[in-house]
């Protein structure tokens, strides 16, 4: 990124943080198109929640998946929830578990916890209380299950 790009990206992120979502989306779009995972993730959040614009499930999924495929842990976690809840995409427990596992592998405690609950309940994965206990423990819960 050039100095101008850095300044523009910082301005886009500042617009997002200031909750000027329509402006942030406009400013983040070129960076997302160029493959910036953070811009893609922020755009996904804007579209998924209809922040400053009409909610758009298709674009929310497109950008969340693009960021997740680049290894963006928060996007992997977000994509896991999309599949788990059937939000923006057809519900798919196996896909949810796969994305939560990728995020968990990067240290996302929330993904570990969600994955543990999935194993505890047999939601999208075969019920496995031992695996649930192991994942809860990794997430910092000693007395779960």
N, CA and C atoms as an extended XYZ file, in Angstrom:
435
Properties=species:S:1:pos:R:3:atomname:S:1:resname:S:1:resid:I:1 pbc="F F F"
N         0.832       -1.188        0.000 N   UNK     1
C         0.000        0.000        0.000 CA  UNK     1
C         0.869        1.241        0.000 C   UNK     1
N         0.503        2.207       -0.793 N   UNK     2
C         1.209        3.479       -0.822 CA  UNK     2
C         0.795        4.321        0.374 C   UNK     2
N         1.488        5.429        0.583 N   UNK     3
C         1.144        6.331        1.681 CA  UNK     3
C        -0.294        6.824        1.541 C   UNK     3
N        -0.688        7.188        0.297 N   UNK     4
C        -2.061        7.666        0.077 CA  UNK     4
C        -3.070        6.569        0.409 C   UNK     4
N        -2.754        5.337        0.025 N   UNK     5
C        -3.648        4.220        0.330 CA  UNK     5
C        -3.769        4.022        1.836 C   UNK     5
N        -2.622        4.137        2.544 N   UNK     6
C        -2.642        4.013        4.004 CA  UNK     6
C        -3.547        5.061        4.629 C   UNK     6
N        -3.423        6.298        4.152 N   UNK     7
C        -4.243        7.393        4.673 CA  UNK     7
C        -5.715        7.136        4.361 C   UNK     7
N        -6.012        6.726        3.111 N   UNK     8
C        -7.393        6.437        2.714 CA  UNK     8
C        -7.971        5.279        3.520 C   UNK     8
N        -7.179        4.234        3.727 N   UNK     9
C        -7.653        3.085        4.495 CA  UNK     9
C        -7.907        3.494        5.945 C   UNK     9
N        -6.997        4.276        6.515 N   UNK    10
C        -7.186        4.770        7.879 CA  UNK    10
C        -8.454        5.611        7.977 C   UNK    10
N        -8.709        6.425        6.969 N   UNK    11
C        -9.926        7.249        6.949 CA  UNK    11
C       -11.175        6.364        6.861 C   UNK    11
N       -11.099        5.325        6.049 N   UNK    12
C       -12.226        4.394        5.917 CA  UNK    12
C       -12.502        3.697        7.245 C   UNK    12
N       -11.440        3.251        7.918 N   UNK    13
C       -11.596        2.584        9.209 CA  UNK    13
C       -12.139        3.566       10.249 C   UNK    13
N       -11.683        4.807       10.202 N   UNK    14
C       -12.172        5.833       11.133 CA  UNK    14
C       -13.665        6.078       10.898 C   UNK    14
N       -14.090        6.095        9.641 N   UNK    15
C       -15.510        6.281        9.321 CA  UNK    15
C       -16.326        5.127        9.892 C   UNK    15
N       -15.802        3.896        9.774 N   UNK    16
C       -16.488        2.726       10.332 CA  UNK    16
C       -16.611        2.867       11.847 C   UNK    16
N       -15.490        3.180       12.501 N   UNK    17
C       -15.485        3.295       13.962 CA  UNK    17
C       -16.407        4.416       14.445 C   UNK    17
N       -16.547        5.473       13.638 N   UNK    18
C       -17.421        6.595       13.990 CA  UNK    18
C       -18.884        6.303       13.632 C   UNK    18
N       -19.136        5.094       13.130 N   UNK    19
C       -20.481        4.652       12.747 CA  UNK    19
C       -21.061        5.422       11.557 C   UNK    19
N       -20.179        5.931       10.713 N   UNK    20
C       -20.598        6.536        9.442 CA  UNK    20
C       -20.512        5.427        8.387 C   UNK    20
N       -21.451        4.484        8.499 N   UNK    21
C       -21.335        3.225        7.763 CA  UNK    21
C       -21.481        3.372        6.248 C   UNK    21
N       -22.389        4.214        5.782 N   UNK    22
C       -22.547        4.386        4.337 CA  UNK    22
C       -21.245        4.925        3.736 C   UNK    22
N       -20.659        5.895        4.407 N   UNK    23
C       -19.384        6.464        3.941 CA  UNK    23
C       -18.267        5.419        4.039 C   UNK    23
N       -18.243        4.690        5.146 N   UNK    24
C       -17.222        3.661        5.342 CA  UNK    24
C       -17.311        2.610        4.239 C   UNK    24
N       -18.531        2.188        3.906 N   UNK    25
C       -18.705        1.170        2.858 CA  UNK    25
C       -18.153        1.678        1.530 C   UNK    25
N       -18.460        2.912        1.216 N   UNK    26
C       -17.971        3.508       -0.037 CA  UNK    26
C       -16.439        3.561       -0.045 C   UNK    26
N       -15.859        3.932        1.090 N   UNK    27
C       -14.400        4.056        1.175 CA  UNK    27
C       -13.699        2.705        1.261 C   UNK    27
N       -14.348        1.714        1.873 N   UNK    28
C       -13.732        0.392        2.029 CA  UNK    28
C       -13.818       -0.453        0.760 C   UNK    28
N       -14.835       -0.196       -0.067 N   UNK    29
C       -15.062       -1.021       -1.260 CA  UNK    29
C       -13.830       -1.210       -2.145 C   UNK    29
N       -13.108       -0.140       -2.499 N   UNK    30
C       -11.934       -0.354       -3.361 CA  UNK    30
C       -10.884       -1.261       -2.702 C   UNK    30
N       -10.712       -1.129       -1.399 N   UNK    31
C        -9.740       -1.973       -0.696 CA  UNK    31
C       -10.211       -3.424       -0.666 C   UNK    31
N       -11.504       -3.629       -0.462 N   UNK    32
C       -12.057       -4.984       -0.477 CA  UNK    32
C       -11.872       -5.603       -1.862 C   UNK    32
N       -12.152       -4.828       -2.890 N   UNK    33
C       -11.986       -5.312       -4.272 CA  UNK    33
C       -10.536       -5.717       -4.544 C   UNK    33
N        -9.594       -5.020       -3.908 N   UNK    34
C        -8.168       -5.310       -4.097 CA  UNK    34
C        -7.687       -6.466       -3.216 C   UNK    34
N        -8.601       -7.024       -2.386 N   UNK    35
C        -8.239       -8.195       -1.598 CA  UNK    35
C        -7.867       -7.919       -0.154 C   UNK    35
N        -8.118       -6.708        0.345 N   UNK    36
C        -7.814       -6.400        1.741 CA  UNK    36
C        -8.836       -7.100        2.643 C   UNK    36
N        -8.368       -8.098        3.416 N   UNK    37
C        -9.259       -8.924        4.229 CA  UNK    37
C        -9.988       -8.110        5.298 C   UNK    37
N        -9.322       -7.142        5.901 N   UNK    38
C        -9.980       -6.328        6.931 CA  UNK    38
C       -11.108       -5.504        6.314 C   UNK    38
N       -10.870       -4.936        5.143 N   UNK    39
C       -11.916       -4.171        4.446 CA  UNK    39
C       -13.076       -5.096        4.082 C   UNK    39
N       -12.763       -6.301        3.617 N   UNK    40
C       -13.805       -7.269        3.259 CA  UNK    40
C       -14.647       -7.616        4.484 C   UNK    40
N       -13.991       -7.855        5.617 N   UNK    41
C       -14.706       -8.210        6.843 CA  UNK    41
C       -15.613       -7.069        7.288 C   UNK    41
N       -15.103       -5.852        7.276 N   UNK    42
C       -15.915       -4.697        7.702 CA  UNK    42
C       -17.101       -4.495        6.762 C   UNK    42
N       -16.885       -4.655        5.459 N   UNK    43
C       -17.996       -4.535        4.506 CA  UNK    43
C       -19.054       -5.602        4.776 C   UNK    43
N       -18.599       -6.812        5.061 N   UNK    44
C       -19.540       -7.904        5.364 CA  UNK    44
C       -20.419       -7.536        6.554 C   UNK    44
N       -19.824       -6.976        7.581 N   UNK    45
C       -20.580       -6.579        8.776 CA  UNK    45
C       -21.610       -5.506        8.418 C   UNK    45
N       -21.197       -4.527        7.622 N   UNK    46
C       -22.105       -3.455        7.203 CA  UNK    46
C       -23.300       -4.034        6.446 C   UNK    46
N       -23.027       -4.897        5.455 N   UNK    47
C       -24.110       -5.484        4.648 CA  UNK    47
C       -24.968       -6.453        5.458 C   UNK    47
N       -24.345       -7.244        6.321 N   UNK    48
C       -25.074       -8.245        7.104 CA  UNK    48
C       -26.073       -7.588        8.048 C   UNK    48
N       -25.700       -6.461        8.599 N   UNK    49
C       -26.534       -5.791        9.595 CA  UNK    49
C       -27.312       -4.604        9.047 C   UNK    49
N       -27.139       -4.318        7.745 N   UNK    50
C       -27.856       -3.186        7.166 CA  UNK    50
C       -27.466       -1.871        7.825 C   UNK    50
N       -26.186       -1.681        8.048 N   UNK    51
C       -25.695       -0.472        8.711 CA  UNK    51
C       -25.518        0.648        7.688 C   UNK    51
N       -26.327        1.671        7.787 N   UNK    52
C       -26.220        2.806        6.879 CA  UNK    52
C       -26.740        2.528        5.485 C   UNK    52
N       -27.316        1.365        5.283 N   UNK    53
C       -27.845        0.965        3.976 CA  UNK    53
C       -28.775       -0.226        4.170 C   UNK    53
N       -29.397       -0.634        3.093 N   UNK    54
C       -30.266       -1.808        3.147 CA  UNK    54
C       -29.413       -3.054        3.342 C   UNK    54
N       -29.874       -3.936        4.202 N   UNK    55
C       -29.198       -5.216        4.428 CA  UNK    55
C       -29.081       -5.964        3.098 C   UNK    55
N       -27.941       -6.613        2.875 N   UNK    56
C       -27.727       -7.352        1.637 CA  UNK    56
C       -27.010       -8.658        1.981 C   UNK    56
N       -27.795       -9.742        2.106 N   UNK    57
C       -27.242      -11.038        2.504 CA  UNK    57
C       -26.200      -11.553        1.521 C   UNK    57
N       -26.454      -11.362        0.238 N   UNK    58
C       -25.535      -11.866       -0.791 CA  UNK    58
C       -24.158      -11.214       -0.673 C   UNK    58
N       -24.128       -9.889       -0.530 N   UNK    59
C       -22.847       -9.190       -0.394 CA  UNK    59
C       -22.202       -9.458        0.965 C   UNK    59
N       -23.019       -9.598        2.000 N   UNK    60
C       -22.479       -9.921        3.324 CA  UNK    60
C       -21.736      -11.251        3.268 C   UNK    60
N       -22.369      -12.254        2.669 N   UNK    61
C       -21.743      -13.571        2.549 CA  UNK    61
C       -20.503      -13.504        1.658 C   UNK    61
N       -20.620      -12.818        0.531 N   UNK    62
C       -19.491      -12.714       -0.411 CA  UNK    62
C       -18.249      -12.162        0.290 C   UNK    62
N       -18.402      -11.055        1.012 N   UNK    63
C       -17.249      -10.406        1.634 CA  UNK    63
C       -16.773      -11.164        2.860 C   UNK    63
N       -17.689      -11.753        3.638 N   UNK    64
C       -17.273      -12.524        4.819 CA  UNK    64
C       -16.452      -13.729        4.365 C   UNK    64
N       -16.933      -14.407        3.319 N   UNK    65
C       -16.216      -15.584        2.815 CA  UNK    65
C       -14.853      -15.193        2.227 C   UNK    65
N       -14.814      -14.085        1.492 N   UNK    66
C       -13.548      -13.635        0.894 CA  UNK    66
C       -12.505      -13.375        1.981 C   UNK    66
N       -12.913      -12.709        3.053 N   UNK    67
C       -11.977      -12.434        4.153 CA  UNK    67
C       -11.599      -13.721        4.872 C   UNK    67
N       -12.585      -14.595        5.102 N   UNK    68
C       -12.335      -15.859        5.805 CA  UNK    68
C       -11.353      -16.730        5.032 C   UNK    68
N       -11.512      -16.773        3.716 N   UNK    69
C       -10.621      -17.598        2.889 CA  UNK    69
C        -9.186      -17.090        2.904 C   UNK    69
N        -9.005      -15.828        3.276 N   UNK    70
C        -7.651      -15.277        3.394 CA  UNK    70
C        -7.066      -15.499        4.791 C   UNK    70
N        -7.824      -16.196        5.648 N   UNK    71
C        -7.319      -16.505        6.977 CA  UNK    71
C        -7.661      -15.468        8.029 C   UNK    71
N        -8.572      -14.563        7.754 N   UNK    72
C        -8.997      -13.551        8.731 CA  UNK    72
C        -9.843      -14.247        9.797 C   UNK    72
N        -9.309      -14.378       11.013 N   UNK    73
C        -9.945      -15.184       12.066 CA  UNK    73
C       -11.353      -14.692       12.420 C   UNK    73
N       -11.542      -13.388       12.559 N   UNK    74
C       -12.878      -12.876       12.885 CA  UNK    74
C       -13.874      -13.181       11.774 C   UNK    74
N       -13.418      -13.123       10.537 N   UNK    75
C       -14.296      -13.447        9.406 CA  UNK    75
C       -14.610      -14.940        9.392 C   UNK    75
N       -13.630      -15.784        9.726 N   UNK    76
C       -13.884      -17.222        9.810 CA  UNK    76
C       -14.934      -17.501       10.879 C   UNK    76
N       -14.816      -16.817       12.014 N   UNK    77
C       -15.795      -16.951       13.094 CA  UNK    77
C       -17.169      -16.472       12.612 C   UNK    77
N       -17.188      -15.328       11.949 N   UNK    78
C       -18.447      -14.779       11.432 CA  UNK    78
C       -19.096      -15.689       10.408 C   UNK    78
N       -18.280      -16.263        9.532 N   UNK    79
C       -18.793      -17.183        8.514 CA  UNK    79
C       -19.335      -18.445        9.180 C   UNK    79
N       -18.656      -18.900       10.227 N   UNK    80
C       -19.147      -20.047       10.986 CA  UNK    80
C       -20.552      -19.785       11.509 C   UNK    80
N       -20.773      -18.583       12.048 N   UNK    81
C       -22.109      -18.241       12.550 CA  UNK    81
C       -23.126      -18.131       11.432 C   UNK    81
N       -22.703      -17.620       10.283 N   UNK    82
C       -23.636      -17.560        9.151 CA  UNK    82
C       -24.147      -18.960        8.827 C   UNK    82
N       -23.230      -19.928        8.764 N   UNK    83
C       -23.622      -21.306        8.466 CA  UNK    83
C       -24.394      -21.930        9.630 C   UNK    83
N       -24.000      -21.648       10.852 N   UNK    84
C       -24.658      -22.225       12.025 CA  UNK    84
C       -26.112      -21.760       12.125 C   UNK    84
N       -26.339      -20.482       11.890 N   UNK    85
C       -27.669      -19.892       12.047 CA  UNK    85
C       -28.482      -19.858       10.754 C   UNK    85
N       -27.837      -20.147        9.626 N   UNK    86
C       -28.531      -20.029        8.349 CA  UNK    86
C       -28.804      -18.576        8.002 C   UNK    86
N       -27.874      -17.725        8.362 N   UNK    87
C       -28.003      -16.294        8.092 CA  UNK    87
C       -27.132      -15.933        6.891 C   UNK    87
N       -27.728      -15.362        5.874 N   UNK    88
C       -27.053      -14.956        4.626 CA  UNK    88
C       -26.689      -16.139        3.735 C   UNK    88
N       -26.829      -17.341        4.240 N   UNK    89
C       -26.457      -18.548        3.508 CA  UNK    89
C       -27.299      -19.696        4.080 C   UNK    89
N       -27.432      -20.768        3.316 N   UNK    90
C       -28.197      -21.917        3.813 CA  UNK    90
C       -27.497      -22.527        5.022 C   UNK    90
N       -28.277      -22.870        6.033 N   UNK    91
C       -27.762      -23.467        7.267 CA  UNK    91
C       -26.995      -24.749        6.935 C   UNK    91
N       -25.794      -24.888        7.515 N   UNK    92
C       -24.967      -26.060        7.249 CA  UNK    92
C       -24.019      -26.250        8.441 C   UNK    92
N       -24.370      -27.163        9.334 N   UNK    93
C       -23.590      -27.394       10.547 CA  UNK    93
C       -22.175      -27.846       10.300 C   UNK    93
N       -21.990      -28.685        9.273 N   UNK    94
C       -20.636      -29.162        8.963 CA  UNK    94
C       -19.739      -28.010        8.537 C   UNK    94
N       -20.276      -27.131        7.673 N   UNK    95
C       -19.508      -25.957        7.229 CA  UNK    95
C       -19.238      -25.031        8.407 C   UNK    95
N       -20.230      -24.865        9.263 N   UNK    96
C       -20.054      -24.024       10.454 CA  UNK    96
C       -18.890      -24.543       11.288 C   UNK    96
N       -18.893      -25.837       11.558 N   UNK    97
C       -17.834      -26.435       12.373 CA  UNK    97
C       -16.462      -26.255       11.720 C   UNK    97
N       -16.419      -26.394       10.412 N   UNK    98
C       -15.147      -26.250        9.689 CA  UNK    98
C       -14.576      -24.842        9.870 C   UNK    98
N       -15.437      -23.823        9.715 N   UNK    99
C       -14.966      -22.433        9.839 CA  UNK    99
C       -14.657      -22.081       11.288 C   UNK    99
N       -15.460      -22.579       12.242 N   UNK   100
C       -15.146      -22.333       13.650 CA  UNK   100
C       -13.806      -22.970       14.010 C   UNK   100
N       -13.528      -24.161       13.444 N   UNK   101
C       -12.254      -24.829       13.727 CA  UNK   101
C       -11.083      -24.003       13.198 C   UNK   101
N       -11.227      -23.444       12.008 N   UNK   102
C       -10.154      -22.612       11.448 CA  UNK   102
C        -9.897      -21.394       12.330 C   UNK   102
N       -10.964      -20.752       12.802 N   UNK   103
C       -10.813      -19.587       13.675 CA  UNK   103
C       -10.230      -20.003       15.024 C   UNK   103
N       -10.683      -21.144       15.539 N   UNK   104
C       -10.172      -21.653       16.814 CA  UNK   104
C        -8.680      -21.946       16.710 C   UNK   104
N        -8.253      -22.474       15.571 N   UNK   105
C        -6.838      -22.771       15.350 CA  UNK   105
C        -5.988      -21.505       15.410 C   UNK   105
N        -6.638      -20.353       15.222 N   UNK   106
C        -5.922      -19.071       15.308 CA  UNK   106
C        -6.102      -18.421       16.684 C   UNK   106
N        -6.691      -19.179       17.624 N   UNK   107
C        -6.798      -18.694       18.983 CA  UNK   107
C        -8.087      -17.969       19.329 C   UNK   107
N        -9.099      -18.063       18.490 N   UNK   108
C       -10.377      -17.413       18.781 CA  UNK   108
C       -11.127      -18.229       19.837 C   UNK   108
N       -11.121      -17.738       21.077 N   UNK   109
C       -11.771      -18.453       22.178 CA  UNK   109
C       -13.270      -18.613       21.934 C   UNK   109
N       -13.906      -17.618       21.347 N   UNK   110
C       -15.336      -17.713       21.055 CA  UNK   110
C       -15.637      -18.848       20.093 C   UNK   110
N       -14.737      -19.080       19.142 N   UNK   111
C       -14.913      -20.184       18.197 CA  UNK   111
C       -14.727      -21.525       18.897 C   UNK   111
N       -13.756      -21.593       19.796 N   UNK   112
C       -13.559      -22.822       20.578 CA  UNK   112
C       -14.811      -23.135       21.383 C   UNK   112
N       -15.361      -22.118       22.023 N   UNK   113
C       -16.548      -22.299       22.855 CA  UNK   113
C       -17.751      -22.739       22.019 C   UNK   113
N       -17.949      -22.089       20.883 N   UNK   114
C       -19.076      -22.452       20.014 CA  UNK   114
C       -18.907      -23.870       19.485 C   UNK   114
N       -17.704      -24.208       19.088 N   UNK   115
C       -17.419      -25.558       18.604 CA  UNK   115
C       -17.665      -26.583       19.721 C   UNK   115
N       -17.251      -26.254       20.934 N   UNK   116
C       -17.486      -27.148       22.074 CA  UNK   116
C       -18.983      -27.371       22.274 C   UNK   116
N       -19.767      -26.296       22.192 N   UNK   117
C       -21.225      -26.434       22.341 CA  UNK   117
C       -21.802      -27.299       21.225 C   UNK   117
N       -21.267      -27.144       20.014 N   UNK   118
C       -21.754      -27.956       18.901 CA  UNK   118
C       -21.502      -29.438       19.178 C   UNK   118
N       -20.307      -29.762       19.677 N   UNK   119
C       -19.990      -31.165       20.001 CA  UNK   119
C       -20.821      -31.656       21.186 C   UNK   119
N       -21.054      -30.789       22.156 N   UNK   120
C       -21.852      -31.165       23.315 CA  UNK   120
C       -23.287      -31.501       22.905 C   UNK   120
N       -23.850      -30.714       21.982 N   UNK   121
C       -25.241      -30.877       21.570 CA  UNK   121
C       -25.409      -31.777       20.349 C   UNK   121
N       -24.299      -32.118       19.667 N   UNK   122
C       -24.412      -32.874       18.421 CA  UNK   122
C       -25.049      -32.018       17.332 C   UNK   122
N       -24.731      -30.748       17.315 N   UNK   123
C       -25.292      -29.786       16.365 CA  UNK   123
C       -24.322      -29.576       15.203 C   UNK   123
N       -24.599      -30.203       14.062 N   UNK   124
C       -23.742      -30.064       12.888 CA  UNK   124
C       -22.550      -30.996       12.870 C   UNK   124
N       -22.302      -31.621       14.012 N   UNK   125
C       -21.216      -32.597       14.154 CA  UNK   125
C       -21.783      -33.750       14.975 C   UNK   125
N       -21.121      -34.886       14.921 N   UNK   126
C       -21.562      -35.998       15.754 CA  UNK   126
C       -21.301      -35.648       17.215 C   UNK   126
N       -22.279      -35.897       18.073 N   UNK   127
C       -22.114      -35.579       19.492 CA  UNK   127
C       -20.898      -36.301       20.046 C   UNK   127
N       -20.046      -35.568       20.746 N   UNK   128
C       -18.816      -36.116       21.301 CA  UNK   128
C       -18.475      -35.317       22.554 C   UNK   128
N       -18.881      -35.845       23.710 N   UNK   129
C       -18.690      -35.112       24.964 CA  UNK   129
C       -17.221      -34.968       25.345 C   UNK   129
N       -16.403      -35.942       24.978 N   UNK   130
C       -14.963      -35.834       25.252 CA  UNK   130
C       -14.355      -34.673       24.469 C   UNK   130
N       -14.725      -34.568       23.208 N   UNK   131
C       -14.227      -33.468       22.375 CA  UNK   131
C       -14.762      -32.138       22.901 C   UNK   131
N       -16.011      -32.118       23.315 N   UNK   132
C       -16.594      -30.900       23.895 CA  UNK   132
C       -15.798      -30.475       25.126 C   UNK   132
N       -15.497      -31.418       26.020 N   UNK   133
C       -14.712      -31.112       27.231 CA  UNK   133
C       -13.334      -30.566       26.863 C   UNK   133
N       -12.695      -31.208       25.896 N   UNK   134
C       -11.350      -30.788       25.480 CA  UNK   134
C       -11.382      -29.345       24.951 C   UNK   134
N       -12.381      -29.056       24.126 N   UNK   135
C       -12.481      -27.718       23.542 CA  UNK   135
C       -12.836      -26.675       24.593 C   UNK   135
N       -13.749      -27.011       25.506 N   UNK   136
C       -14.082      -26.082       26.594 CA  UNK   136
C       -12.831      -25.757       27.413 C   UNK   136
N       -12.048      -26.804       27.697 N   UNK   137
C       -10.831      -26.606       28.492 CA  UNK   137
C        -9.861      -25.692       27.729 C   UNK   137
N        -9.691      -25.914       26.439 N   UNK   138
C        -8.831      -25.050       25.630 CA  UNK   138
C        -9.307      -23.598       25.655 C   UNK   138
N       -10.639      -23.415       25.739 N   UNK   139
C       -11.225      -22.076       25.757 CA  UNK   139
C       -11.159      -21.451       27.148 C   UNK   139
N       -10.682      -22.232       28.139 N   UNK   140
C       -10.507      -21.672       29.479 CA  UNK   140
C       -11.588      -22.044       30.477 C   UNK   140
N       -12.480      -22.948       30.093 N   UNK   141
C       -13.527      -23.406       31.008 CA  UNK   141
C       -13.102      -24.763       31.554 C   UNK   141
N       -12.859      -24.842       32.848 N   UNK   142
C       -12.355      -26.093       33.433 CA  UNK   142
C       -13.462      -27.058       33.827 C   UNK   142
N       -14.641      -26.547       34.182 N   UNK   143
C       -15.690      -27.419       34.740 CA  UNK   143
C       -16.837      -27.672       33.787 C   UNK   143
N       -16.676      -27.388       32.528 N   UNK   144
C       -17.793      -27.558       31.573 CA  UNK   144
C       -18.017      -29.026       31.244 C   UNK   144
N       -19.235      -29.364       30.886 N   UNK   145
C       -19.714      -30.689       30.470 CA  UNK   145
C       -19.492      -31.727       31.539 C   UNK   145
